[in-house]
Amino acid sequence: MSRHIIFKCPRTGMNVQHRLDEVPADKAEDAYRSVNCPACTLTHFIHRRTGKLLGEA
Ligand SMILES: [Zn+2]
């Protein structure tokens, strides 16, 4: 299973939809996942649960 999250690309300001794989409970501590951003083609780190960017308040 997977789910979609939406994050805001910090470079372009665009809202980007991204599919995340479901996280097994025993791996919940590995909270951030690198995603290839289709908006700016760079890599962002997204929190698996909240969909927030790494370093975002
Ligand atoms: Zn981006």
N, CA, C, O and the ligand as a Tripos MOL2 file, in Angstrom:
@<TRIPOS>MOLECULE
protein
  229   227    58     0     0
PROTEIN
NO_CHARGES

@<TRIPOS>ATOM
      1 N           0.8370   -1.1990    0.0000 N.3       1 MET1
      2 CA          0.0000    0.0000    0.0000 C.3       1 MET1
      3 C           0.8680    1.2430    0.0000 C.2       1 MET1
      4 O           2.0110    1.2340    0.4550 O.2       1 MET1
      5 N           0.3030    2.2840   -0.5110 N.am      2 SER2
      6 CA          1.0020    3.5530   -0.4840 C.3       2 SER2
      7 C          -0.0330    4.6650   -0.3620 C.2       2 SER2
      8 O          -1.2350    4.4400   -0.4980 O.2       2 SER2
      9 N           0.4500    5.8310   -0.1100 N.am      3 ARG3
     10 CA         -0.4780    6.9480   -0.0080 C.3       3 ARG3
     11 C           0.1650    8.1620   -0.6280 C.2       3 ARG3
     12 O           1.3730    8.1990   -0.8600 O.2       3 ARG3
     13 N          -0.6460    9.1390   -0.8880 N.am      4 HIS4
     14 CA         -0.1270   10.3460   -1.4910 C.3       4 HIS4
     15 C          -0.0250   11.4480   -0.4480 C.2       4 HIS4
     16 O          -0.9010   11.6220    0.3990 O.2       4 HIS4
     17 N           1.0560   12.1710   -0.5370 N.am      5 ILE5
     18 CA          1.2000   13.3620    0.2820 C.3       5 ILE5
     19 C           1.3980   14.5440   -0.6590 C.2       5 ILE5
     20 O           1.7550   14.3790   -1.8250 O.2       5 ILE5
     21 N           1.1640   15.7110   -0.1400 N.am      6 ILE6
     22 CA          1.4380   16.9160   -0.9100 C.3       6 ILE6
     23 C           2.3750   17.7840   -0.0970 C.2       6 ILE6
     24 O           2.1100   18.0920    1.0650 O.2       6 ILE6
     25 N           3.4610   18.1710   -0.7160 N.am      7 PHE7
     26 CA          4.3750   19.0900   -0.0340 C.3       7 PHE7
     27 C           4.6310   20.2760   -0.9340 C.2       7 PHE7
     28 O           4.4050   20.2300   -2.1440 O.2       7 PHE7
     29 N           5.1070   21.3340   -0.3170 N.am      8 LYS8
     30 CA          5.3850   22.5410   -1.0790 C.3       8 LYS8
     31 C           6.8720   22.6130   -1.3660 C.2       8 LYS8
     32 O           7.6920   22.6630   -0.4490 O.2       8 LYS8
     33 N           7.2040   22.6170   -2.6140 N.am      9 CYS9
     34 CA          8.6000   22.6870   -3.0110 C.3       9 CYS9
     35 C           9.1800   24.0190   -2.5710 C.2       9 CYS9
     36 O           8.6540   25.0710   -2.9360 O.2       9 CYS9
     37 N          10.2590   23.9950   -1.7890 N.am     10 PRO10
     38 CA         10.8300   25.2420   -1.2730 C.3      10 PRO10
     39 C          11.5190   26.0710   -2.3520 C.2      10 PRO10
     40 O          11.7520   27.2650   -2.1610 O.2      10 PRO10
     41 N          11.8340   25.4730   -3.4400 N.am     11 ARG11
     42 CA         12.5180   26.1890   -4.5270 C.3      11 ARG11
     43 C          11.5380   26.8950   -5.4490 C.2      11 ARG11
     44 O          11.7430   28.0460   -5.8350 O.2      11 ARG11
     45 N          10.4750   26.1870   -5.7940 N.am     12 THR12
     46 CA          9.5510   26.7360   -6.7850 C.3      12 THR12
     47 C           8.2600   27.2410   -6.1600 C.2      12 THR12
     48 O           7.5160   27.9980   -6.7840 O.2      12 THR12
     49 N           7.9920   26.8150   -4.9080 N.am     13 GLY13
     50 CA          6.7480   27.1990   -4.2670 C.3      13 GLY13
     51 C           5.5510   26.4330   -4.7670 C.2      13 GLY13
     52 O           4.4150   26.7310   -4.3980 O.2      13 GLY13
     53 N           5.7980   25.4470   -5.6070 N.am     14 MET14
     54 CA          4.7000   24.6540   -6.1490 C.3      14 MET14
     55 C           4.2970   23.5620   -5.1760 C.2      14 MET14
     56 O           5.1300   23.0080   -4.4580 O.2      14 MET14
     57 N           3.0190   23.2630   -5.1630 N.am     15 ASN15
     58 CA          2.5550   22.1100   -4.4040 C.3      15 ASN15
     59 C           2.7770   20.8590   -5.2390 C.2      15 ASN15
     60 O           2.3210   20.7580   -6.3780 O.2      15 ASN15
     61 N           3.4830   19.9160   -4.6490 N.am     16 VAL16
     62 CA          3.8700   18.7090   -5.3710 C.3      16 VAL16
     63 C           3.2390   17.4990   -4.7060 C.2      16 VAL16
     64 O           3.3400   17.3170   -3.4930 O.2      16 VAL16
     65 N           2.5940   16.6850   -5.5040 N.am     17 GLN17
     66 CA          2.0390   15.4530   -4.9720 C.3      17 GLN17
     67 C           3.0510   14.3370   -5.1440 C.2      17 GLN17
     68 O           3.6620   14.1900   -6.2020 O.2      17 GLN17
     69 N           3.2170   13.5590   -4.0970 N.am     18 HIS18
     70 CA          4.1930   12.4840   -4.1400 C.3      18 HIS18
     71 C           3.6240   11.2630   -3.4500 C.2      18 HIS18
     72 O           2.9080   11.3640   -2.4540 O.2      18 HIS18
     73 N           3.9560   10.1150   -3.9980 N.am     19 ARG19
     74 CA          3.4670    8.8780   -3.4040 C.3      19 ARG19
     75 C           4.5020    8.3280   -2.4480 C.2      19 ARG19
     76 O           5.6730    8.1810   -2.8000 O.2      19 ARG19
     77 N           4.0670    8.0250   -1.2420 N.am     20 LEU20
     78 CA          4.9380    7.4190   -0.2530 C.3      20 LEU20
     79 C           4.4910    5.9970    0.0190 C.2      20 LEU20
     80 O           3.2980    5.6940    0.0530 O.2      20 LEU20
     81 N           5.4580    5.1450    0.2100 N.am     21 ASP21
     82 CA          5.1300    3.7950    0.6420 C.3      21 ASP21
     83 C           4.6960    3.8260    2.0960 C.2      21 ASP21
     84 O           5.1730    4.6480    2.8790 O.2      21 ASP21
     85 N           3.8120    2.9490    2.4460 N.am     22 GLU22
     86 CA          3.4060    2.8440    3.8420 C.3      22 GLU22
     87 C           4.6090    2.4450    4.6910 C.2      22 GLU22
     88 O           5.4660    1.6690    4.2680 O.2      22 GLU22
     89 N           4.6440    2.9950    5.8930 N.am     23 VAL23
     90 CA          5.7830    2.7680    6.7680 C.3      23 VAL23
     91 C           5.4160    1.7440    7.8320 C.2      23 VAL23
     92 O           4.4740    1.9500    8.5970 O.2      23 VAL23
     93 N           6.1450    0.6570    7.8830 N.am     24 PRO24
     94 CA          5.9240   -0.2880    8.9770 C.3      24 PRO24
     95 C           6.1990    0.3780   10.3150 C.2      24 PRO24
     96 O           7.0740    1.2360   10.4290 O.2      24 PRO24
     97 N           5.4510   -0.0220   11.3080 N.am     25 ALA25
     98 CA          5.5440    0.6370   12.6110 C.3      25 ALA25
     99 C           6.9500    0.5610   13.1910 C.2      25 ALA25
    100 O           7.3980    1.4860   13.8680 O.2      25 ALA25
    101 N           7.6390   -0.5350   12.9250 N.am     26 ASP26
    102 CA          8.9640   -0.6940   13.5140 C.3      26 ASP26
    103 C          10.0210    0.1500   12.8150 C.2      26 ASP26
    104 O          11.1770    0.1850   13.2350 O.2      26 ASP26
    105 N           9.6210    0.8220   11.7560 N.am     27 LYS27
    106 CA         10.5640    1.6940   11.0680 C.3      27 LYS27
    107 C          10.1410    3.1530   11.1560 C.2      27 LYS27
    108 O          10.6310    4.0040   10.4140 O.2      27 LYS27
    109 N           9.2380    3.4200   12.0630 N.am     28 ALA28
    110 CA          8.6820    4.7640   12.1760 C.3      28 ALA28
    111 C           9.7470    5.7870   12.5390 C.2      28 ALA28
    112 O           9.6160    6.9660   12.2130 O.2      28 ALA28
    113 N          10.7940    5.3420   13.2090 N.am     29 GLU29
    114 CA         11.8340    6.2950   13.6070 C.3      29 GLU29
    115 C          12.6240    6.8050   12.4000 C.2      29 GLU29
    116 O          13.2530    7.8620   12.4530 O.2      29 GLU29
    117 N          12.5790    6.0520   11.3410 N.am     30 ASP30
    118 CA         13.2170    6.5070   10.1140 C.3      30 ASP30
    119 C          12.2260    7.4090    9.3860 C.2      30 ASP30
    120 O          11.6370    7.0390    8.3700 O.2      30 ASP30
    121 N          12.0690    8.5880    9.9350 N.am     31 ALA31
    122 CA         10.8910    9.3790    9.5950 C.3      31 ALA31
    123 C          11.0210   10.1150    8.2690 C.2      31 ALA31
    124 O          10.0220   10.3430    7.5860 O.2      31 ALA31
    125 N          12.2270   10.4840    7.9030 N.am     32 TYR32
    126 CA         12.3900   11.2940    6.7070 C.3      32 TYR32
    127 C          12.7970   10.4450    5.5090 C.2      32 TYR32
    128 O          13.6060    9.5220    5.6060 O.2      32 TYR32
    129 N          12.2130   10.7940    4.4020 N.am     33 ARG33
    130 CA         12.4930   10.0610    3.1850 C.3      33 ARG33
    131 C          12.8930   11.0550    2.1020 C.2      33 ARG33
    132 O          12.2980   12.1250    1.9730 O.2      33 ARG33
    133 N          13.8830   10.6960    1.3470 N.am     34 SER34
    134 CA         14.2880   11.5550    0.2460 C.3      34 SER34
    135 C          13.3770   11.3130   -0.9440 C.2      34 SER34
    136 O          13.0880   10.1710   -1.3020 O.2      34 SER34
    137 N          12.9350   12.3860   -1.5420 N.am     35 VAL35
    138 CA         12.0820   12.2710   -2.7210 C.3      35 VAL35
    139 C          12.6520   13.1360   -3.8300 C.2      35 VAL35
    140 O          13.1930   14.2150   -3.5870 O.2      35 VAL35
    141 N          12.5220   12.6490   -5.0310 N.am     36 ASN36
    142 CA         12.9400   13.4470   -6.1760 C.3      36 ASN36
    143 C          11.7880   14.3760   -6.5570 C.2      36 ASN36
    144 O          10.6970   13.9350   -6.9170 O.2      36 ASN36
    145 N          12.0640   15.6540   -6.4660 N.am     37 CYS37
    146 CA         11.0270   16.6430   -6.6850 C.3      37 CYS37
    147 C          10.8180   16.8660   -8.1900 C.2      37 CYS37
    148 O          11.7570   17.2330   -8.8960 O.2      37 CYS37
    149 N           9.6030   16.6490   -8.6740 N.am     38 PRO38
    150 CA          9.3400   16.8610  -10.0960 C.3      38 PRO38
    151 C           9.2900   18.3300  -10.4760 C.2      38 PRO38
    152 O           9.3900   18.6760  -11.6530 O.2      38 PRO38
    153 N           9.1360   19.1930   -9.4830 N.am     39 ALA39
    154 CA          9.0150   20.6180   -9.7720 C.3      39 ALA39
    155 C          10.3790   21.2460  -10.0420 C.2      39 ALA39
    156 O          10.5250   22.0480  -10.9650 O.2      39 ALA39
    157 N          11.3730   20.8850   -9.2420 N.am     40 CYS40
    158 CA         12.6870   21.5110   -9.3810 C.3      40 CYS40
    159 C          13.7760   20.4940   -9.6910 C.2      40 CYS40
    160 O          14.9310   20.8720   -9.8910 O.2      40 CYS40
    161 N          13.4360   19.2320   -9.7340 N.am     41 THR41
    162 CA         14.3250   18.1230  -10.0690 C.3      41 THR41
    163 C          15.3940   17.8520   -9.0060 C.2      41 THR41
    164 O          16.2810   17.0230   -9.2110 O.2      41 THR41
    165 N          15.3070   18.5420   -7.8920 N.am     42 LEU42
    166 CA         16.2410   18.2700   -6.8050 C.3      42 LEU42
    167 C          15.6330   17.2640   -5.8320 C.2      42 LEU42
    168 O          14.5070   16.8010   -6.0140 O.2      42 LEU42
    169 N          16.3920   16.9440   -4.8110 N.am     43 THR43
    170 CA         15.9250   16.0090   -3.8020 C.3      43 THR43
    171 C          15.5400   16.7560   -2.5430 C.2      43 THR43
    172 O          16.2960   17.5950   -2.0540 O.2      43 THR43
    173 N          14.3730   16.4540   -2.0230 N.am     44 HIS44
    174 CA         13.9460   17.0200   -0.7490 C.3      44 HIS44
    175 C          13.7660   15.8810    0.2380 C.2      44 HIS44
    176 O          13.5720   14.7240   -0.1360 O.2      44 HIS44
    177 N          13.8370   16.2450    1.5020 N.am     45 PHE45
    178 CA         13.5720   15.2530    2.5410 C.3      45 PHE45
    179 C          12.2200   15.5340    3.1570 C.2      45 PHE45
    180 O          11.9760   16.6140    3.6950 O.2      45 PHE45
    181 N          11.3520   14.5560    3.0720 N.am     46 ILE46
    182 CA          9.9670   14.7010    3.4940 C.3      46 ILE46
    183 C           9.6920   13.7580    4.6530 C.2      46 ILE46
    184 O          10.0910   12.5930    4.6390 O.2      46 ILE46
    185 N           9.0080   14.2820    5.6490 N.am     47 HIS47
    186 CA          8.6050   13.4270    6.7590 C.3      47 HIS47
    187 C           7.5140   12.4730    6.3000 C.2      47 HIS47
    188 O           6.5100   12.8930    5.7220 O.2      47 HIS47
    189 N           7.7150   11.2080    6.5570 N.am     48 ARG48
    190 CA          6.7990   10.1940    6.0440 C.3      48 ARG48
    191 C           5.3790   10.3880    6.5540 C.2      48 ARG48
    192 O           4.4130   10.1920    5.8180 O.2      48 ARG48
    193 N           5.2620   10.7700    7.8030 N.am     49 ARG49
    194 CA          3.9320   10.8390    8.4040 C.3      49 ARG49
    195 C           3.2500   12.1800    8.1540 C.2      49 ARG49
    196 O           2.0670   12.2410    7.8190 O.2      49 ARG49
    197 N           4.0130   13.2420    8.3230 N.am     50 THR50
    198 CA          3.3890   14.5620    8.2700 C.3      50 THR50
    199 C           3.4630   15.1820    6.8990 C.2      50 THR50
    200 O           2.6850   16.0800    6.5770 O.2      50 THR50
    201 N           4.4080   14.7050    6.0730 N.am     51 GLY51
    202 CA          4.5770   15.2840    4.7490 C.3      51 GLY51
    203 C           5.3160   16.6030    4.7690 C.2      51 GLY51
    204 O           5.4020   17.2860    3.7490 O.2      51 GLY51
    205 N           5.8540   16.9680    5.9280 N.am     52 LYS52
    206 CA          6.5830   18.2230    6.0220 C.3      52 LYS52
    207 C           8.0200   18.0510    5.5530 C.2      52 LYS52
    208 O           8.6100   16.9740    5.6380 O.2      52 LYS52
    209 N           8.5470   19.1460    5.0610 N.am     53 LEU53
    210 CA          9.9340   19.1360    4.6440 C.3      53 LEU53
    211 C          10.8620   19.1580    5.8430 C.2      53 LEU53
    212 O          10.5430   19.7270    6.8870 O.2      53 LEU53
    213 N          12.0070   18.5330    5.6770 N.am     54 LEU54
    214 CA         13.0220   18.5780    6.7210 C.3      54 LEU54
    215 C          13.4290   20.0320    6.9580 C.2      54 LEU54
    216 O          13.7500   20.7610    6.0190 O.2      54 LEU54
    217 N          13.4090   20.4390    8.2210 N.am     55 GLY55
    218 CA         13.8080   21.7970    8.5690 C.3      55 GLY55
    219 C          12.6510   22.7850    8.5430 C.2      55 GLY55
    220 O          12.8050   23.9460    8.9200 O.2      55 GLY55
    221 N          11.4960   22.3150    8.0970 N.am     56 GLU56
    222 CA         10.3270   23.1920    8.0620 C.3      56 GLU56
    223 C           9.6830   23.2260    9.4380 C.2      56 GLU56
    224 O           9.5440   22.1960   10.0980 O.2      56 GLU56
    225 N           9.2960   24.4090    9.8610 N.am     57 ALA57
    226 CA          8.7090   24.5560   11.1950 C.3      57 ALA57
    227 C           7.3130   23.9200   11.2440 C.2      57 ALA57
    228 O           6.6600   23.9440   12.2870 O.2      57 ALA57
    229 ZN         11.4890   20.9450   -5.3080 Zn       58 ZN58
@<TRIPOS>BOND
     1     1     2 1
     2     2     3 1
     3     3     4 2
     4     3     5 am
     5     5     6 1
     6     6     7 1
     7     7     8 2
     8     7     9 am
     9     9    10 1
    10    10    11 1
    11    11    12 2
    12    11    13 am
    13    13    14 1
    14    14    15 1
    15    15    16 2
    16    15    17 am
    17    17    18 1
    18    18    19 1
    19    19    20 2
    20    19    21 am
    21    21    22 1
    22    22    23 1
    23    23    24 2
    24    23    25 am
    25    25    26 1
    26    26    27 1
    27    27    28 2
    28    27    29 am
    29    29    30 1
    30    30    31 1
    31    31    32 2
    32    31    33 am
    33    33    34 1
    34    34    35 1
    35    35    36 2
    36    35    37 am
    37    37    38 1
    38    38    39 1
    39    39    40 2
    40    39    41 am
    41    41    42 1
    42    42    43 1
    43    43    44 2
    44    43    45 am
    45    45    46 1
    46    46    47 1
    47    47    48 2
    48    47    49 am
    49    49    50 1
    50    50    51 1
    51    51    52 2
    52    51    53 am
    53    53    54 1
    54    54    55 1
    55    55    56 2
    56    55    57 am
    57    57    58 1
    58    58    59 1
    59    59    60 2
    60    59    61 am
    61    61    62 1
    62    62    63 1
    63    63    64 2
    64    63    65 am
    65    65    66 1
    66    66    67 1
    67    67    68 2
    68    67    69 am
    69    69    70 1
    70    70    71 1
    71    71    72 2
    72    71    73 am
    73    73    74 1
    74    74    75 1
    75    75    76 2
    76    75    77 am
    77    77    78 1
    78    78    79 1
    79    79    80 2
    80    79    81 am
    81    81    82 1
    82    82    83 1
    83    83    84 2
    84    83    85 am
    85    85    86 1
    86    86    87 1
    87    87    88 2
    88    87    89 am
    89    89    90 1
    90    90    91 1
    91    91    92 2
    92    91    93 am
    93    93    94 1
    94    94    95 1
    95    95    96 2
    96    95    97 am
    97    97    98 1
    98    98    99 1
    99    99   100 2
   100    99   101 am
   101   101   102 1
   102   102   103 1
   103   103   104 2
   104   103   105 am
   105   105   106 1
   106   106   107 1
   107   107   108 2
   108   107   109 am
   109   109   110 1
   110   110   111 1
   111   111   112 2
   112   111   113 am
   113   113   114 1
   114   114   115 1
   115   115   116 2
   116   115   117 am
   117   117   118 1
   118   118   119 1
   119   119   120 2
   120   119   121 am
   121   121   122 1
   122   122   123 1
   123   123   124 2
   124   123   125 am
   125   125   126 1
   126   126   127 1
   127   127   128 2
   128   127   129 am
   129   129   130 1
   130   130   131 1
   131   131   132 2
   132   131   133 am
   133   133   134 1
   134   134   135 1
   135   135   136 2
   136   135   137 am
   137   137   138 1
   138   138   139 1
   139   139   140 2
   140   139   141 am
   141   141   142 1
   142   142   143 1
   143   143   144 2
   144   143   145 am
   145   145   146 1
   146   146   147 1
   147   147   148 2
   148   147   149 am
   149   149   150 1
   150   150   151 1
   151   151   152 2
   152   151   153 am
   153   153   154 1
   154   154   155 1
   155   155   156 2
   156   155   157 am
   157   157   158 1
   158   158   159 1
   159   159   160 2
   160   159   161 am
   161   161   162 1
   162   162   163 1
   163   163   164 2
   164   163   165 am
   165   165   166 1
   166   166   167 1
   167   167   168 2
   168   167   169 am
   169   169   170 1
   170   170   171 1
   171   171   172 2
   172   171   173 am
   173   173   174 1
   174   174   175 1
   175   175   176 2
   176   175   177 am
   177   177   178 1
   178   178   179 1
   179   179   180 2
   180   179   181 am
   181   181   182 1
   182   182   183 1
   183   183   184 2
   184   183   185 am
   185   185   186 1
   186   186   187 1
   187   187   188 2
   188   187   189 am
   189   189   190 1
   190   190   191 1
   191   191   192 2
   192   191   193 am
   193   193   194 1
   194   194   195 1
   195   195   196 2
   196   195   197 am
   197   197   198 1
   198   198   199 1
   199   199   200 2
   200   199   201 am
   201   201   202 1
   202   202   203 1
   203   203   204 2
   204   203   205 am
   205   205   206 1
   206   206   207 1
   207   207   208 2
   208   207   209 am
   209   209   210 1
   210   210   211 1
   211   211   212 2
   212   211   213 am
   213   213   214 1
   214   214   215 1
   215   215   216 2
   216   215   217 am
   217   217   218 1
   218   218   219 1
   219   219   220 2
   220   219   221 am
   221   221   222 1
   222   222   223 1
   223   223   224 2
   224   223   225 am
   225   225   226 1
   226   226   227 1
   227   227   228 2
@<TRIPOS>SUBSTRUCTURE
     1 MET1         2 RESIDUE 1 A MET
     2 SER2         6 RESIDUE 1 A SER
     3 ARG3        10 RESIDUE 1 A ARG
     4 HIS4        14 RESIDUE 1 A HIS
     5 ILE5        18 RESIDUE 1 A ILE
     6 ILE6        22 RESIDUE 1 A ILE
     7 PHE7        26 RESIDUE 1 A PHE
     8 LYS8        30 RESIDUE 1 A LYS
     9 CYS9        34 RESIDUE 1 A CYS
    10 PRO10       38 RESIDUE 1 A PRO
    11 ARG11       42 RESIDUE 1 A ARG
    12 THR12       46 RESIDUE 1 A THR
    13 GLY13       50 RESIDUE 1 A GLY
    14 MET14       54 RESIDUE 1 A MET
    15 ASN15       58 RESIDUE 1 A ASN
    16 VAL16       62 RESIDUE 1 A VAL
    17 GLN17       66 RESIDUE 1 A GLN
    18 HIS18       70 RESIDUE 1 A HIS
    19 ARG19       74 RESIDUE 1 A ARG
    20 LEU20       78 RESIDUE 1 A LEU
    21 ASP21       82 RESIDUE 1 A ASP
    22 GLU22       86 RESIDUE 1 A GLU
    23 VAL23       90 RESIDUE 1 A VAL
    24 PRO24       94 RESIDUE 1 A PRO
    25 ALA25       98 RESIDUE 1 A ALA
    26 ASP26      102 RESIDUE 1 A ASP
    27 LYS27      106 RESIDUE 1 A LYS
    28 ALA28      110 RESIDUE 1 A ALA
    29 GLU29      114 RESIDUE 1 A GLU
    30 ASP30      118 RESIDUE 1 A ASP
    31 ALA31      122 RESIDUE 1 A ALA
    32 TYR32      126 RESIDUE 1 A TYR
    33 ARG33      130 RESIDUE 1 A ARG
    34 SER34      134 RESIDUE 1 A SER
    35 VAL35      138 RESIDUE 1 A VAL
    36 ASN36      142 RESIDUE 1 A ASN
    37 CYS37      146 RESIDUE 1 A CYS
    38 PRO38      150 RESIDUE 1 A PRO
    39 ALA39      154 RESIDUE 1 A ALA
    40 CYS40      158 RESIDUE 1 A CYS
    41 THR41      162 RESIDUE 1 A THR
    42 LEU42      166 RESIDUE 1 A LEU
    43 THR43      170 RESIDUE 1 A THR
    44 HIS44      174 RESIDUE 1 A HIS
    45 PHE45      178 RESIDUE 1 A PHE
    46 ILE46      182 RESIDUE 1 A ILE
    47 HIS47      186 RESIDUE 1 A HIS
    48 ARG48      190 RESIDUE 1 A ARG
    49 ARG49      194 RESIDUE 1 A ARG
    50 THR50      198 RESIDUE 1 A THR
    51 GLY51      202 RESIDUE 1 A GLY
    52 LYS52      206 RESIDUE 1 A LYS
    53 LEU53      210 RESIDUE 1 A LEU
    54 LEU54      214 RESIDUE 1 A LEU
    55 GLY55      218 RESIDUE 1 A GLY
    56 GLU56      222 RESIDUE 1 A GLU
    57 ALA57      226 RESIDUE 1 A ALA
    58 ZN58       229 GROUP 0 **** ****
